[in-house]
Amino acid sequence: MNASLASDAAVEFAAEVADRLAQPGAADLPTDQPWWHQSLAHGAPGIALLHIELAAVGIRPFDRAHEWLAIAVGKPVTAGASTGGFYGAPAVARALAGAAAVRPGTYRSALGPLARQIAADAHARADTAHTRMDAGVLPLLAEFDTIRGLAGLGAYLLHHDPGSTAMGAVLGALVRLTQPVMIEGEALPGWWTLTGPTGRVDDEFPGGHGNFGLAHGIGGPLALLAQALRRGISVDGQREAVERICAWLDLWSSDTPGGERWPYMITSDEARSMPTHVRHSGANRRPSWCYGTAGIARALHLAALALGDEMRRQIAEDALISALTDPAQHRLVSDTSLCHGYAGLARITARAATDTTGPAATRLNAMTNDLLSRTRTNAAPDSPGVLEGTAGVGLAALTAAIEPTTDWDTCLLIT
């Protein structure tokens, strides 16, 4: 399929997805659930973003977007420590900010209070993190990750309030997070958690774990710190923090026959012994946005661009390309979602392609088209939201053909 036909097919696919979610009352959706109206991951804000993007280019009416935004703001929106980039005030504000980008001057009365609340919450959560670090205690994933933590809040602030003191507070806390912590005489990375990957104490992870993922691990803070650095937004020690995370990822990378790989996570015993099977465990794990080589490679790519490190940039590009062309890895991808499927991989390759040139850019663009074709021809997700649902798949397809007006994929920390 040539580029023009692929673009037309992508737009048609996105419109078809949106048509199935045209009206909140016409779909079999969990509208009675208290999380529904304010979940970017699974609920109304993400569906609104799809309609906003289509309305921005005149493909579908803006009235649809407005109906979904009314759902998002129709009930009280959660603020405070239980929010994150994909839930509560930041999630609803992202959808409203997207609408305001298409219709300048609108939604101010709803967006203004949310923006102020997000800034206040960012300060409060950064202060809580510093208090925890002052006590020499290790963090929970929800303190710093992309889904629930400071990295996700920072993703919103970086694109909607980049010069704020709240942005500086988030960056400062994440910089300090990268400092090693001494626990019972043992030096651990500052992002080491004493729980399992679910955020709860887990017998399978005695002594906790180190998480590599872009969604739930240190990949999110790395991507945020690097992107802010590229935009000239920095605090003391930020460059060194990026270098420290990169060094840890270097330590755990594996040069497999299929290319460079990283594990999803490591246990405390593995961290002490670094056995060969752990170093190569990423070779048989699915590459995706949330976990695995694709997301980590993009975070390292952003770090390399921020640091001006050409060797690391090449390593990251090669790792991304090899992970998605290795048949063994490719067979592990089994759905179309943004979180862990073809749509997310397509957004990563597309964004990586814009940051490079030459043969690598050509290959990445070709891979984007192939991944989007797989997105359109495989079964659509059952759920409607952004991360694991049809709205995210529709957004990925549309964005391949038309540059997004709302910058919706900044929530993924890949751009």
N, C-alpha and C positions, 0 to 999 in steps of 0.2 A: 504494500500500500504506500503510495507516495505521500509526501508531507501534507499536501493540501487535503487529500482524501482522509488522512489520519486525523487532521485537525477538525474537519467537518464531522467525522464519526464521533470524536471526543465531545464536541459541543452537543450533538444530537443525544448522545448517551446521558450527559449531565442533565439536559432538559427533561429527558424521560424519567430520570430519577426524581427530579424536582416535581414533576407532574404527579408522581405517586404520593408525594408529600405536600400537595398543593394547599390543603386546608387542614388545620389542626383537628377539627371535629370529624373529618371524613376518614381518618385513618384509625386503625386499631392500635392505639398508643396508650402507654401507661400514664395518662394525664392526671390521674388521681394520686400519683405518688409524689411525696413532698420534694423529691430531688429533681423531678422531671423538668420543671420550668427553668432551672438554673444549672443544669449540667451540660457543659460544652461537649464532654465526652460522649454522652448518651441521649441528651434531650434537646429541648427547644432552641437554645442559642446556636447550636451547630446547624440545625435545619434552616434557621433564619439566615445564616451566613451563605448557604447555598443559594437561597432565593435572592439575597442581596447581590451576589456576584452576577447572577443571570439578569437581574434588573439593571445592573450597571451598564451592561452592553445592549440593553433593549431586547433581550431574547424572551423574557417573561416579565409580567407586570410587577411593579414594586409593591402593590397592595398585598401580595402574598407574603412578602418579607415583613410588612407591617403587622400582619395578623400574627405571625410567629413571634415577633418582638413583643407584641401585646401579651402573649402567653408568658414570655420570659420575665416581664416586669409586672405581671398581674398579681403576684404574691410577694410577700417579704423575701428579700434576698439575703442569704447568709453572709455574715462578715466575720472577721476574726481568725483564730488559729485553725479552724476546721475548713477554711477555704483553700483554694489553690488555683493554678492556671486554668484548670478544667472544671472548676466548681465554684459556685457562689459569686461574689461580687466581681472577681476578675473575668469569669466566664461570661456573665451577662454584659459587663462593660465592653468586652471585646466585640460582641455582636452589635451593640449600640454604636460603638466607635466605627465599625464597618459601615453601618447605615449612614452615619454622619459623613463619612467619606464620599458616599454616593449622593447624599442630599445635604450639602453643607448648611449648617445652621439649625438642623433639626435634632431632636432628641436631647437637647442640652439639659432640660429640666430633669431628665432621668439619668443622664450620663454624669453630670457634675457631682452629685452627691456620692455616686459610686466611685468616681475617680478619687475623691477626697478620702473615702473610706479605705480604698486600696492602699493609698500612700500611708495612711495612719497604721494600717495593718502591717505593711512592710517594715515600718520603723519598729513596731512592737515585736514582730517576729525576729527581726535582726537583734534587738535588745535581748530577747529571750535566748537566742543562740549564744550571744556573748556571755550571758550569765552562766549558761551551761558550760561553756568552754572555760570560764574563770574557775569553775568548780572541778575541772579536770575530768568531766564525765563525757562519755562518747554519745554521739547523736542518734536519733532515729532517722530513718530514711525520709519520713514526712517533714523533717526539718529543712532538708536541702534539695530534694529531688524535683524533677520537672512536673510530675503529676500533681503533687500536693504541697511542695515545698518552695523554698526561696528561689530556686532556679525558674520555676514556673511563674512566680510573681514577677521576677526580673524580666522574663520574656515579654510580659505585658508592658512593664514600665519602659523597657528599652525602646519600644516602638510607639508608645503613647505618652510617655512622660520622662524622656531620657535625661534631661538636665536636672531632674529633681533631687532633693536630698534623700528621698526614698530610694531612688536608684543607687545612689552612693552607699546608703546603709546596707542594701542587699549585697552589693559587690564587696563591701568591707567584711561582712560576715562570711561570705563564701571564700574570700582570700584567707581569712583566719582559719577556716575549716580545713585548709590544705596543710596546715602545720601538724607535724607528728604529735601524737599524744602518748605519754608513758603510762601504761596500765600494768600494775604489778611487775614493774621492772622491764617490761617489754614495750618497745616502740612500735606503735600502730599508726597507720594513716589516719588523719583527723576525721575522715569520713567513714571509718570502720564502725559498724553497728553491732550491738550485742544480741540482735534478733536474727530471725530468718528473713528471707525476701518478702514475706507477707507483712513484716513489721511487728510480728509477735515472736516471743521466745519459742524456739523450735528445737526439739531434741536432735534433729538432723544437722543442726548448726551449733554445736556446743562451742561457746566462745564467739559466736556471731559469725559475720561474713563481710567480705568486701565485695561491693556490687559495682559492675562495670557499665550497666545499661544507660542508655540515653534517657529513658523514661524514669527509671527508678534508682539509678546509681550515680556515680561520679561523672558520667558522660554529660549529664545535664549542666552541672556547674561549669564544666570545662567549656561547653559550647557557649554558654552565656558570657563567661569571662572573656573568651576569645572574641566573640562578636562585639562586645562593648569596646574592647581594646581596638578593634579594627575601626570603630566609629570615633575614636578619640575620647571615649568615656572611660575613665580609669580612676582608681584609688591607689594608695601606696601599696606596693607589693603585688600588684595584679599580674604583671608580666611573670614574675617569679612563681606565682601560684599556678599559672598556666604551665610553666615549665616543670613544676613538681608533679602535676597530674600526668603530663606527657611522659615523664620519666617512669612513673609507676606503670603506665600502660605499656611502655617499652619493655619493662621488666617481665611482663606477663604475656607479651606477644609470642606467637609461634609461627615460624616460617615453615608451613606445611607444604606438601607437594602441590596443593591447590592454591597456595598463596598465604599471605599473612592473616592470622586469625587471633581472636581474643575469647577467653571464656566469658560466660554470663556472670559468674560470681566465683569466689573462692572461700573456703572455710579457714578457720584458724590453723588447723593442722596442715592444710595445704600451703598456707602462707609461710609456715615455719620450714617446711621441707621442700617446697617447690618441685614436686616429683614430675617426671616427664609426662605422665598421663594427664596431669592438670594443664601443663603448658600447651598440650595439644588438644585439650577438650573442646576448644572452639571450632575444631575442624568438623565436628559432627553435630553442630547446633544450627538451628535455623537463623539465617541472616534476616534481620528485620529492623524497623525503626526502634521499637521498644527495647529489645535486647539483641545482642549479636553484632557481627562484624560490620554490617552496613551502617548502623547508627553510630557505632564507635568510630568507624573510619571517617564518617562525615564530621564528627566532633574533632577528631585529630586534623582533618583537612582545614577546618576553620582555625584551629590553633596554629597550624603551620602558616596560614595566610596572615594571621595576626602577628606572628613572630618573624615573618620574612624568612622562614626556614624552607628552602627549596627541596632539600632532601626529604624532609618529613612530608611535604606536600606530595612528592612523587610516591612515597610509601603509602600514604593514605589513599591516593587515587588508584594505585595498583591493587591495594587491598579491597577496595570497593568493587572494582571491575572484576577481580578474580573471584570474589565471593559470589557474584551474580552470574558468572559464566561457568563456574564449577558445577558440573551436573549433579554431583553428590549434594552440594549445598542447595542448589536450585530445587531439587526434588523435595526438600524439607518445607518449602513454602506451599501452604495448602489453602489459603483463602485470599480474598481480595481487599482486605481492610487496610486502613492507614497504619494501624498499630503494629500488626505483624504480618501483613500481606503485600500483595503486588502494588496497591495504591501508594502505600508508604514508601516502598522501594522506588517507585517511579518519581515521587517528589524528591527523594534524596538524590537520585541520579540527575534529575533535571537541575536541581540547585547546585550540585557539584559541577555540572557542565558549564554553568554560567561563570564559575570561578576559575576556569582553566582554559587552555587553548590547545590547538594542534590535534594530534591523533587521539589524545585522551578525551577531549571535548567531543570529537566525532563519535567515539565509541560510547560515551555516556549518553549522548543524545539518541543514538540508535537503540541503546538499552532502554531508555525511557519509553520510546515508542513501542518496543516489544512488551514491556511490563504493562503499559496501558492497554495494549491489545489483550493481554491475559486478564486484565481487570474487567474489560468489557465482555469477554467471552466465557468467563467462569461464573459460577453461581454468586449472586449478590448476597451480602450479609442479611441476616434476618432482622437485625436491629436497625433503627433509623439514624443513630447519632453520628458523630464525627470520627471518633477513634476506632470503633469496631463496626460501624454501621454504614448504611447506604449514603448518607449525606457526605461523609468523608470521601467515599469512592467517587461520588459525583463531583465534589470539589477538585479532587485530584485530576479527574478527566478534563474538566473545564479549564483548569489552570495550565494544562499542557498546551492548550490552544490559545488562551487569552490570559495575559498577565493579570494577576488578581488585583482588584481595586482595594480590597479590604486587608491585604497582607495576612490573610487568615492562617497561612502555614507558619507564620512566625511563632505560633503556639508550640510548634514541634521543635523549635530551637535548631532548625537546619538552615535558616537564612536570617 
